[in-house]
């Protein structure tokens, strides 16, 4: 009996790493048109691969989704040489699922974490894992992750899985490519900071991105986006990494105002008045978290206590203090 219990424990456990969600701090839509961007791991939400009981509904749902993912991967010749698909299939039949606290449809990388987990656990060449942070490996990882995550979104940059996989801040630099970076020192006793609001609304990233490109077909809108939005975004990335928080607030305000005037679809339903109030009061400013339209909303304030008073009806979490 003791031996049987040990075997069952072994079957129902996996030596799988934990993978975090992410926050695209700056670069929403801009990186689609060659702006800079900054994506940061967010350890408040995470997930990992497990073997579970296929009589439990959440296990069945996740397992079914992973099986569809497996079917997609098995048709990609480039993936067959990377992933142990035979082992993945066996584990799926045994109840493989992804146990996750990462909300879906919120722009925080739920599918990216799944891709990163599958890639790391079923990679054929473990050398790839040991050398994953080397600069010359990042372009290969992006290529592989983009192909894999396309199953979930139709098209993927590969950045979300990369962030989850490396567990490091990622700087998207138009002139120097994609690279890991370090964050400024956080001041936990400071008054200001970046916060996250839960809109309570799911959204479909693919449909929002399609709408964005439809608007980009208008030359005047496209030119304004390139001249203003991308400029403000690049400045925000630079301001944040250099701890220039007063300048960061002012440039984030410009992003917020530009979105209000030109891309209202990025503002979650019911939040337009708060969006305007932030711009006009200067107590806080709001910006999309990823594609916007729902999920989380990012905010920035030089006085977090004052900002919090506006959001008593919503989940308010401080992401970074300064």
LINUR-V146527 format. One record per backbone hydrogen bond with DSSP energy under -1.0 kcal/mol. CO is the residue of the C=O (numbers start at 1). NH is the residue of the N-H. Records with the same first field share a line. If there is no record, write none. Layout:
CO=NH  NH
This chain:
1=5
2=6
3=7
4=8
5=9
6=10
7=11
8=12
10=13
14=16
19=47
21=42
23=25  40
26=38
27=31
28=30
29=32
30=33  35
37=172
38=25  26
39=170
40=23
42=21  45
45=21
46=101
47=19
48=99
50=97
53=56
56=60
57=61
58=62
59=63
60=64
61=65
62=66
63=67
64=68
65=69
66=70
67=71
68=72
69=73
70=74
72=75
73=76
76=80
79=82  83
82=124
83=85
84=88
85=89
86=90
87=91
88=92
89=93
91=96
92=95
95=52
97=50
99=48
106=296
108=22
109=113
110=114
111=115
112=116
113=117
114=118
115=119
116=120
117=121
118=122
122=84
125=128
126=130
127=131
129=132
131=134
134=137
137=141
138=142
139=143
140=144
141=145
142=146
143=147
144=148
145=149
146=150
148=151
149=152  153
150=154
158=162
159=163
160=164
161=165
162=166
163=167
169=181
170=39
171=179
172=37
173=177
177=173
179=171
187=190
191=304
192=322
193=301
194=319  320
195=299
196=317
197=297
201=295
204=208
205=209
206=210
207=211
208=212
209=213
210=214
211=215
212=216
215=218
218=222
219=223
220=224
221=225
222=226
223=227
224=228
225=230
228=232
229=233
230=234
231=235
232=236
233=237
234=238
235=239
236=240
237=241
238=242
239=244
240=243
243=245
244=248
245=249
246=250
247=251
248=252
249=253
250=254
251=255
252=256
253=257
254=258
255=259
256=260
257=261
258=262
259=263
263=266
264=267
266=293
268=271
271=275
272=276
273=277
274=278
275=279
276=280
277=281
278=282
285=300
287=298
295=199
297=197
298=287
299=195
300=285
301=193
303=307
304=308
307=310
308=311
311=314
315=198
317=196
320=194
321=187
